[in-house]
Amino acid sequence: MREDKQYDVINNKMLKNDEFYELIKDILNNEEFIKRKEYHHHENRSVYVHSIYVSYYSYKIAKFLHMDYTNTAIGGLLHDFYYNDWQKNPQKGIKNLHGFVHAGQAAINSNKHFPQLMNKKVDNIIRRHMFPLTIIPPKYFEGWIVTCVDKFVSLEVLKSPKQWYKYVGLAIIFKRRIR
């Protein structure tokens, strides 16, 4: 799906949900968060679009299950709030691979830019969303929701087998230039 069509889906479906939009509008209107429109995530999707998808579907599941949908929506939106487009600026060394470090970076950035929205649950959702790479699993059920939804939404990478190497950390081995 092309990015412009994804914005149509977001604007016509997800952000038309008044309750959901009210929960996340301060983040969506934040200048630093808006920069994620320029960060590539998976194939034709930006970090901005990916984060809204994860937040919205996590919110819907949490609400359906009578869980804490507010913190789930916030944690889902901020789970990838890291600096730098990791596909344009790959980190050197296995311990610095994006999959291992970005959750911690996102939590630090979220605490810096949105301290009024942060609490133990949101912080844990963000820091643990990459389980099992984080080794320690999410503490809260809402964190499990975001973790699973993030994995599901990210399955779009399976549409581009020639690009799989960068998602499993093989870019360092092959020394290919990541677009």
Helices and strands as residue ranges (DSSP letters): H 3-9, I 10-14, H 18-28, H 31-34, G 35-38, H 47-64, H 69-78, G 94-96, H 98-113, G 115-117, H 120-128, H 141-153, G 154-159, G 161-163, H 164-167, H 171-174
